[in-house]
């Protein structure tokens, strides 16, 4: 068993730490504030500081990039952070496992596979594409060992407050019988990647040499509409039939005047206005990992959401 360093203690980092601890690894979690889950070494650091990050990673088997700058700061904040991750991996020999997204492809007709060109024209897509190209070039030059995992929008227990079908925006109001507003047509199929599956795939990638030197799609169940997710969630929970409404485009645009994040979502809105299909068969067949079925995931989400109620009782 080895030492693994996770940068980021958010919705993915915490799940990943649990997976690695279960496998018997020593785990350190790095955040700016020094926060992190129980059972790990917690370290406060600015990850854009290559020297500092290198000192933390020294002796580790793998370094996981599970952090994200503020949504409207990607163009400014990602380049120095990405350079620091790559530099620390080069300086220490640790495998660099980067958690990424699908933005780099840009709008796509049909299922997304890893061999698609990184043809995004938007700012965020170009940033992520440049990060991967630089890392892959360093890998091919023999300077580092890298891999990148890409998932769709996340859902699951302990999801971010910003998650589209997370606890705050989706689960809590629906189980209370309240309306939910969705940024686009809720009947359009969309790929949703389950958080525990993200963690499992990252743990595999950080401990299996076959993952190195290429990008992979995280095992993700077949795309379904947001409305279907809402209906199954409420049926499993015994809640009233869901009321999911499309947020009118003028209202969506108006929110961007007050919220930097909502303004940035205009760039990636295409993901929700058209079918968004992810093909993760390469990872599934190579590593024997299947995505968690939707109903199983929703059953776990409902149980996790209601757990505080059981504790009170």
C-alpha positions as CSV (number, residue, x, y, z in Angstrom):
1,X,0.0,0.0,0.0
2,X,1.3,3.5,-0.7
3,X,0.7,7.2,-0.1
4,X,-1.8,9.1,-2.1
5,X,-2.2,12.9,-2.2
6,X,-5.6,14.4,-3.1
7,X,-5.9,18.0,-3.8
8,X,-9.4,19.2,-3.1
9,X,-11.8,18.1,-0.3
10,X,-15.1,18.8,-2.1
11,X,-17.7,16.5,-3.5
12,X,-15.2,14.3,-5.2
13,X,-12.1,14.5,-3.0
14,X,-14.0,13.3,0.1
15,X,-15.4,10.3,-1.7
16,X,-12.0,9.4,-3.2
17,X,-10.3,9.6,0.2
18,X,-12.7,7.1,1.5
19,X,-12.1,4.7,-1.4
20,X,-8.3,4.9,-1.0
21,X,-8.5,4.4,2.8
22,X,-10.7,1.3,2.2
23,X,-7.9,0.0,0.0
24,X,-5.4,0.4,2.9
25,X,-3.5,3.5,1.5
26,X,-2.2,6.4,3.5
27,X,-4.1,9.5,2.3
28,X,-3.2,13.2,2.5
29,X,-5.8,15.8,1.5
30,X,-4.6,19.3,0.5
31,X,-6.8,22.4,0.5
32,X,-6.2,26.1,0.9
33,X,-7.7,26.0,4.4
34,X,-6.3,22.7,5.6
35,X,-9.8,21.1,5.8
36,X,-10.6,17.6,4.9
37,X,-12.4,14.4,5.9
38,X,-11.7,12.3,8.9
39,X,-8.9,9.6,8.7
40,X,-6.6,11.6,6.5
41,X,-3.6,13.9,6.9
42,X,-4.9,17.4,6.3
43,X,-2.5,19.9,4.7
44,X,-3.0,23.6,4.0
45,X,-1.3,24.9,0.9
46,X,-1.6,27.0,-2.2
47,X,-1.5,24.4,-5.0
48,X,-0.2,27.0,-7.5
49,X,3.0,27.0,-5.5
50,X,5.1,24.2,-7.2
51,X,7.7,24.1,-4.6
52,X,5.2,23.7,-1.8
53,X,3.2,21.1,-3.7
54,X,6.3,19.1,-4.6
55,X,7.3,19.0,-0.9
56,X,3.9,17.5,0.0
57,X,3.9,15.0,-2.8
58,X,7.5,13.7,-2.3
59,X,7.4,10.0,-1.6
60,X,3.7,9.6,-2.8
61,X,2.6,7.1,-5.4
62,X,-0.1,9.3,-6.9
63,X,-1.3,12.9,-7.0
64,X,-5.0,13.5,-7.7
65,X,-6.1,16.9,-9.1
66,X,-9.7,17.1,-7.8
67,X,-9.8,20.8,-7.4
68,X,-11.6,23.6,-9.3
69,X,-11.1,27.3,-9.4
70,X,-14.1,29.5,-9.2
71,X,-16.1,29.1,-12.4
72,X,-15.6,32.6,-13.8
73,X,-11.8,32.4,-13.0
74,X,-10.8,29.4,-15.0
75,X,-8.8,31.4,-17.6
76,X,-6.8,33.2,-14.9
77,X,-6.4,30.5,-12.2
78,X,-6.1,27.2,-14.0
79,X,-2.8,27.7,-16.0
80,X,-0.6,28.3,-12.9
81,X,-2.4,25.5,-11.0
82,X,-2.0,23.0,-13.8
83,X,1.6,23.9,-14.2
84,X,2.2,23.3,-10.5
85,X,0.5,19.9,-10.7
86,X,2.5,18.9,-13.7
87,X,5.7,20.2,-12.1
88,X,5.2,18.4,-8.8
89,X,4.5,15.1,-10.7
90,X,7.7,15.6,-12.7
91,X,9.8,16.5,-9.6
92,X,8.6,13.5,-7.5
93,X,7.7,10.8,-10.0
94,X,4.2,10.5,-8.6
95,X,1.4,9.5,-11.1
96,X,-0.7,12.5,-11.9
97,X,-4.4,11.7,-12.1
98,X,-6.5,14.7,-13.3
99,X,-10.2,14.8,-12.9
100,X,-11.6,16.7,-15.8
101,X,-14.9,17.3,-17.7
102,X,-16.3,17.1,-21.2
103,X,-16.0,20.8,-22.0
104,X,-13.0,20.2,-24.2
105,X,-15.0,18.5,-26.9
106,X,-17.4,21.4,-27.4
107,X,-20.9,20.7,-28.9
108,X,-21.1,17.1,-30.2
109,X,-23.7,15.3,-32.2
110,X,-24.0,11.7,-30.9
111,X,-22.2,9.9,-28.2
112,X,-18.9,11.3,-26.9
113,X,-15.9,9.0,-27.0
114,X,-12.4,9.7,-25.9
115,X,-11.1,9.8,-29.5
116,X,-13.1,12.9,-30.4
117,X,-11.1,16.0,-31.1
118,X,-10.8,18.6,-28.4
119,X,-12.5,21.2,-30.6
120,X,-14.2,23.5,-28.0
121,X,-14.2,27.2,-28.9
122,X,-15.4,28.4,-25.5
123,X,-13.0,29.7,-22.9
124,X,-13.5,27.0,-20.4
125,X,-13.3,24.2,-23.0
126,X,-10.1,25.6,-24.4
127,X,-8.6,25.9,-20.9
128,X,-9.2,22.2,-20.2
129,X,-8.1,21.1,-23.6
130,X,-4.8,23.0,-23.2
131,X,-4.2,21.4,-19.8
132,X,-4.5,17.9,-21.2
133,X,-2.4,18.5,-24.3
134,X,0.4,19.8,-22.2
135,X,0.2,16.9,-19.7
136,X,0.0,14.4,-22.5
137,X,3.0,15.9,-24.3
138,X,5.0,15.7,-21.0
139,X,4.0,12.1,-20.6
140,X,5.1,11.2,-24.2
141,X,8.4,12.9,-23.6
142,X,9.0,10.7,-20.6
143,X,8.9,13.5,-18.1
144,X,5.8,12.4,-16.1
145,X,3.2,9.7,-15.9
146,X,-0.3,11.0,-16.3
147,X,-3.9,10.1,-17.0
148,X,-7.1,12.1,-17.1
149,X,-10.6,11.0,-16.2
150,X,-13.7,12.9,-17.7
151,X,-17.2,12.7,-16.4
152,X,-20.5,14.4,-17.0
153,X,-22.5,16.4,-14.4
154,X,-22.3,14.8,-11.0
155,X,-25.0,13.6,-8.7
156,X,-24.9,11.6,-5.5
157,X,-24.6,11.8,-1.7
158,X,-22.8,14.8,-0.4
159,X,-23.1,16.6,-3.8
160,X,-22.1,20.2,-4.3
161,X,-24.7,22.9,-3.6
162,X,-24.3,23.9,-7.2
163,X,-25.0,20.4,-8.6
164,X,-27.9,20.5,-11.1
165,X,-29.6,17.4,-9.6
166,X,-27.9,17.6,-6.2
167,X,-29.4,17.7,-2.8
168,X,-29.9,21.5,-2.5
169,X,-31.3,22.3,-5.9
170,X,-33.1,19.0,-6.7
171,X,-33.5,16.4,-4.0
172,X,-34.6,18.5,-1.1
173,X,-37.3,20.5,-2.9
174,X,-38.7,17.6,-4.8
175,X,-39.0,15.4,-1.7
176,X,-40.8,18.3,0.0
177,X,-43.3,18.5,-2.8
178,X,-41.9,21.8,-4.1
179,X,-41.3,22.9,-7.7
180,X,-37.9,22.7,-9.2
181,X,-36.6,25.0,-12.0
182,X,-34.2,23.5,-14.5
183,X,-32.0,25.5,-16.8
184,X,-33.4,23.9,-20.0
185,X,-36.0,21.4,-21.3
186,X,-36.1,18.7,-18.6
187,X,-37.2,16.1,-21.2
188,X,-33.8,16.2,-23.0
189,X,-31.6,13.1,-22.3
190,X,-28.5,13.9,-20.4
191,X,-25.6,11.8,-19.0
192,X,-25.3,12.0,-15.2
193,X,-22.2,10.6,-13.5
194,X,-22.6,9.2,-10.0
195,X,-20.1,10.6,-7.4
196,X,-19.1,7.2,-5.8
197,X,-18.4,6.0,-9.4
198,X,-16.1,9.0,-9.9
199,X,-14.2,8.1,-6.8
200,X,-13.9,4.5,-7.7
201,X,-12.6,5.3,-11.2
202,X,-10.0,7.7,-9.9
203,X,-8.8,5.1,-7.3
204,X,-8.4,2.6,-10.1
205,X,-6.6,5.1,-12.4
206,X,-4.2,6.0,-9.6
207,X,-3.2,2.4,-8.9
208,X,-3.3,0.7,-12.4
209,X,-0.5,1.3,-14.9
210,X,-2.9,0.6,-17.8
211,X,-4.6,3.9,-17.1
212,X,-1.5,6.0,-18.0
213,X,-0.9,8.0,-21.1
214,X,-4.5,8.6,-22.2
215,X,-7.8,10.1,-21.2
216,X,-10.8,8.0,-20.0
217,X,-14.5,8.5,-19.5
218,X,-15.8,7.7,-16.1
219,X,-18.3,4.8,-16.1
220,X,-21.7,6.6,-16.5
221,X,-25.1,5.0,-16.8
222,X,-27.2,5.6,-20.0
223,X,-28.4,9.2,-20.4
224,X,-31.9,9.9,-19.2
225,X,-33.9,13.1,-18.9
226,X,-33.9,15.2,-15.8
227,X,-37.7,14.6,-15.6
228,X,-37.1,10.8,-15.6
229,X,-34.6,11.2,-12.7
230,X,-37.1,13.3,-10.8
231,X,-39.9,10.8,-11.3
232,X,-37.8,7.9,-10.2
233,X,-36.5,9.8,-7.2
234,X,-40.0,10.7,-6.0
235,X,-41.3,7.2,-6.6
236,X,-38.4,5.6,-4.6
237,X,-38.9,8.1,-1.8
238,X,-42.7,7.9,-1.8
239,X,-42.8,11.6,-2.4
240,X,-45.5,13.5,-4.5
241,X,-45.1,13.5,-8.2
242,X,-42.4,15.9,-9.3
243,X,-42.9,19.3,-10.7
244,X,-39.9,20.2,-12.8
245,X,-40.2,23.4,-14.9
246,X,-37.8,24.9,-17.5
247,X,-36.4,28.2,-16.5
248,X,-37.4,30.7,-19.2
249,X,-34.5,31.9,-21.3
250,X,-35.0,35.6,-20.4
251,X,-34.9,34.7,-16.7
252,X,-31.8,32.6,-17.3
253,X,-30.1,35.4,-19.1
254,X,-31.2,37.9,-16.4
255,X,-29.6,35.8,-13.7
256,X,-26.3,36.3,-15.4
257,X,-26.4,40.0,-14.8
258,X,-26.1,39.3,-11.0
259,X,-24.3,36.0,-10.8
260,X,-20.8,35.4,-12.3
261,X,-21.5,31.7,-12.4
262,X,-24.8,32.0,-14.1
263,X,-23.2,34.3,-16.7
264,X,-20.5,31.6,-17.4
265,X,-23.2,28.9,-17.9
266,X,-24.2,30.6,-21.1
267,X,-21.0,29.1,-22.7
268,X,-22.0,25.5,-21.8
269,X,-25.8,25.7,-22.0
270,X,-25.6,23.6,-25.2
271,X,-25.0,20.6,-23.0
272,X,-28.6,20.9,-21.7
273,X,-30.4,22.1,-24.8
274,X,-29.6,19.0,-26.8
275,X,-29.0,15.3,-26.0
276,X,-25.8,14.9,-24.1
277,X,-24.6,11.3,-24.4
278,X,-21.4,9.8,-22.9
279,X,-19.8,6.6,-24.0
280,X,-17.7,5.1,-21.1
281,X,-17.3,1.6,-22.6
282,X,-13.5,1.9,-22.9
283,X,-13.0,2.2,-19.1
284,X,-15.7,-0.3,-18.4
285,X,-14.2,-3.0,-20.6
286,X,-10.6,-2.3,-19.6
287,X,-11.0,-2.2,-15.9
288,X,-14.2,-4.3,-15.4
289,X,-16.1,-1.4,-13.7
290,X,-19.7,-0.8,-14.4
291,X,-21.6,2.3,-13.5
292,X,-24.1,2.2,-10.7
293,X,-27.6,1.8,-12.0
294,X,-29.8,4.9,-11.6
295,X,-32.3,3.4,-9.2
296,X,-29.6,2.0,-7.0
297,X,-27.9,5.4,-6.9
298,X,-31.2,7.2,-6.1
299,X,-32.0,4.7,-3.4
300,X,-28.7,5.6,-1.8
301,X,-29.3,9.3,-2.2
302,X,-32.7,9.1,-0.5
303,X,-31.2,7.1,2.3
304,X,-28.4,9.6,2.8
305,X,-30.7,12.5,2.7
306,X,-33.0,11.0,5.3
307,X,-30.2,9.8,7.6
308,X,-30.3,12.9,9.8
309,X,-34.1,12.3,10.4
310,X,-33.4,8.8,11.6
311,X,-30.7,10.1,13.9
312,X,-33.2,12.6,15.4
313,X,-35.8,9.9,15.9
